[in-house]
Amino acid sequence: MSEKPLLLVAAAALIDVDGRVLICQRPEGKQLAGLWEFPGGKVETGETPEACLIRELDEELGIQVTNACLAPFVFASHGYESFHLLMPLYLCRRWSGFVTAKEHKALAWVKPNDLRNYPMPPADAPLVAWLRDLV
């Protein structure tokens, strides 16, 4: 069995007052373009998943969150062709600022039961059932 590098990516399920979850459409030119995903990104060397999300949510969406706003929820473990992805998903119900698509093609606030109607990367898709059942 060949070894694949492990990629650690942190993601957030932002949940608004109406119980909808934010998903973001990947822009053209990026791997898996057009698919919908939870916001977040690669955890840099020496960075915690929480620090990664604080940084990524500001860069991608223009919002500010704190460690106290991020609740660990569930994780995905998925083998892609050239790497293995480990992705903790955090729930976030409080942030400051206005959600803006700074890096994505589009944003959508979606009820958990309707998330299955949006094509997602293979690692994100299994997380939908957890959100539907527990949020």
C-alpha positions as CSV (number, residue, x, y, z in Angstrom):
1,M,0.0,0.0,0.0
2,S,1.4,3.4,-1.0
3,E,1.6,6.1,1.6
4,K,-0.4,9.3,0.9
5,P,0.3,12.6,2.6
6,L,-2.2,13.6,5.3
7,L,-3.9,17.0,4.7
8,L,-5.5,18.6,7.7
9,V,-8.3,21.0,6.8
10,A,-10.6,22.7,9.3
11,A,-14.2,23.6,8.3
12,A,-17.0,25.5,9.9
13,A,-20.8,25.0,9.8
14,L,-22.0,28.6,10.3
15,I,-25.6,28.4,11.6
16,D,-27.8,31.5,11.4
17,V,-30.8,32.3,13.8
18,D,-33.1,30.5,11.4
19,G,-31.1,27.2,11.6
20,R,-29.7,27.5,8.1
21,V,-26.1,26.5,7.4
22,L,-23.8,28.5,5.1
23,I,-22.2,26.7,2.2
24,C,-19.8,28.2,-0.4
25,Q,-19.4,27.3,-4.0
26,R,-15.9,26.7,-5.1
27,P,-14.7,29.2,-7.8
28,E,-13.6,28.3,-11.4
29,G,-10.0,27.4,-11.7
30,K,-9.8,25.6,-8.4
31,Q,-9.9,21.8,-7.8
32,L,-13.5,20.6,-7.5
33,A,-14.8,23.9,-9.0
34,G,-18.5,24.5,-8.8
35,L,-19.1,22.1,-5.9
36,W,-20.5,23.4,-2.6
37,E,-18.4,23.2,0.6
38,F,-18.3,24.3,4.2
39,P,-16.0,27.4,4.6
40,G,-12.5,26.8,6.0
41,G,-9.1,25.8,4.8
42,K,-5.7,24.1,5.2
43,V,-4.3,24.1,8.7
44,E,-0.8,25.7,8.4
45,T,2.3,24.3,10.2
46,G,2.2,25.2,13.9
47,E,-1.5,26.4,13.6
48,T,-4.4,24.9,15.5
49,P,-7.6,24.0,13.7
50,E,-9.4,26.8,15.6
51,A,-6.7,29.4,14.7
52,C,-7.0,28.2,11.1
53,L,-10.8,28.8,11.1
54,I,-10.4,32.3,12.7
55,R,-8.0,33.2,9.9
56,E,-9.9,31.5,7.0
57,L,-13.3,32.9,8.0
58,D,-11.9,36.4,8.0
59,E,-10.1,35.8,4.6
60,E,-12.9,34.0,2.8
61,L,-16.0,35.6,4.3
62,G,-14.9,38.8,6.1
63,I,-16.2,37.8,9.5
64,Q,-14.6,37.6,12.9
65,V,-14.9,34.6,15.2
66,T,-13.2,33.7,18.5
67,N,-12.2,30.3,19.9
68,A,-15.2,30.5,22.2
69,C,-17.6,30.6,19.2
70,L,-16.2,27.3,17.7
71,A,-17.7,24.1,19.0
72,P,-16.0,20.8,17.7
73,F,-18.8,18.8,16.1
74,V,-17.7,15.8,13.9
75,F,-14.9,15.1,11.4
76,A,-14.4,13.6,8.0
77,S,-11.7,11.2,6.9
78,H,-11.5,10.7,3.2
79,G,-8.9,9.2,0.8
80,Y,-8.4,11.2,-2.4
81,E,-6.2,9.9,-5.1
82,S,-3.1,11.8,-4.1
83,F,-3.7,12.6,-0.4
84,H,-5.8,11.7,2.6
85,L,-8.0,14.4,4.0
86,L,-8.8,14.8,7.7
87,M,-11.3,17.5,8.3
88,P,-12.8,18.5,11.7
89,L,-16.1,20.4,11.3
90,Y,-16.9,23.0,13.9
91,L,-20.3,24.5,14.6
92,C,-20.4,28.3,14.8
93,R,-23.5,30.3,15.8
94,R,-21.9,33.6,16.7
95,W,-19.6,35.9,14.6
96,S,-19.2,39.6,14.0
97,G,-19.3,41.3,10.6
98,F,-21.3,40.5,7.5
99,V,-20.8,37.3,5.5
100,T,-19.4,38.2,2.1
101,A,-18.2,36.0,-0.7
102,K,-14.6,37.2,-1.0
103,E,-13.1,34.0,-2.5
104,H,-16.1,31.9,-3.5
105,K,-18.3,32.0,-6.6
106,A,-21.5,32.0,-4.5
107,L,-22.8,31.6,-1.0
108,A,-26.1,29.9,0.1
109,W,-27.8,29.7,3.5
110,V,-29.5,26.3,3.4
111,K,-31.7,24.3,5.8
112,P,-29.9,21.1,6.9
113,N,-32.6,18.9,5.2
114,D,-31.9,20.7,1.9
115,L,-28.1,20.4,1.9
116,R,-28.3,17.1,-0.1
117,N,-29.6,19.1,-3.1
118,Y,-26.2,20.8,-3.5
119,P,-23.3,18.8,-5.0
120,M,-20.4,18.6,-2.5
121,P,-16.9,17.2,-2.5
122,P,-16.7,13.6,-1.4
123,A,-15.3,14.5,2.0
124,D,-18.0,17.1,2.8
125,A,-21.0,15.0,1.7
126,P,-21.1,12.6,4.7
127,L,-21.2,15.6,7.1
128,V,-24.6,16.5,5.8
129,A,-26.3,13.6,7.6
130,W,-24.8,14.7,10.9
131,L,-26.0,18.3,10.5
132,R,-29.4,17.1,9.4
133,D,-29.8,14.8,12.4
134,L,-28.1,16.8,15.2
135,V,-28.5,20.5,14.4
